Amino acid sequence: MKFPSIILVLIFAISAHAATFTVTRTDDRNTTCDSGVDCSLKEAVIAANAVATDDELIFPQICL
């Protein structure tokens, strides 16, 4: 019976959503990303790669 497994897959597919990480620092530290508050590019990439969703990185004008 494959019906319960299909429902389980659909539940997981619906619950997965992309995250947005805002880079706020130009230096490189090795801590966790607090998006929009205290997050380097490296920390944002590591956080985005930690899950299998299509995440977005935002670079405010101050970081460019």
C-alpha positions as CSV (number, residue, x, y, z in Angstrom):
1,M,0.0,0.0,0.0
2,K,1.7,3.2,-1.2
3,F,-0.9,5.7,-0.2
4,P,0.6,6.5,3.3
5,S,4.1,7.1,1.9
6,I,2.7,9.5,-0.7
7,I,1.0,11.5,2.0
8,L,4.2,11.6,4.1
9,V,6.2,12.9,1.1
10,L,3.6,15.6,0.5
11,I,3.7,16.8,4.1
12,F,7.4,17.2,4.0
13,A,7.3,18.9,0.6
14,I,4.8,21.5,1.9
15,S,6.7,22.1,5.2
16,A,10.0,22.9,3.4
17,H,10.4,26.6,2.7
18,A,13.3,28.8,1.7
19,A,15.1,31.1,4.1
20,T,16.4,34.6,3.6
21,F,19.8,35.6,5.1
22,T,20.8,39.2,5.2
23,V,24.6,39.8,5.2
24,T,25.5,42.7,7.6
25,R,29.2,42.3,8.1
26,T,32.2,42.6,5.8
27,D,34.6,40.8,8.1
28,D,34.9,37.0,8.5
29,R,34.2,35.4,11.9
30,N,33.4,31.8,12.7
31,T,30.2,32.1,14.6
32,T,26.5,31.6,13.7
33,C,24.5,33.9,11.4
34,D,21.9,36.1,13.1
35,S,20.3,37.2,9.8
36,G,19.8,41.0,9.5
37,V,21.6,41.6,12.8
38,D,25.0,40.1,12.8
39,C,25.9,37.9,9.8
40,S,29.0,37.7,7.5
41,L,28.9,36.3,4.0
42,K,30.6,33.1,5.1
43,E,28.1,32.6,7.9
44,A,25.2,33.2,5.6
45,V,26.5,30.7,3.0
46,I,27.1,28.0,5.7
47,A,23.6,28.6,7.1
48,A,22.0,28.5,3.6
49,N,23.8,25.2,2.8
50,A,22.7,23.6,6.0
51,V,19.3,22.8,4.6
52,A,18.2,21.6,1.2
53,T,16.0,24.6,0.2
54,D,16.5,27.4,-2.3
55,D,17.6,30.1,0.1
56,E,18.3,33.7,-0.6
57,L,21.2,35.9,0.4
58,I,20.6,39.7,0.6
59,F,23.5,42.2,0.5
60,P,22.5,45.6,1.8
61,Q,24.2,48.7,0.2
62,I,26.4,49.0,3.3
63,C,28.1,45.7,2.4
64,L,28.9,46.5,-1.2
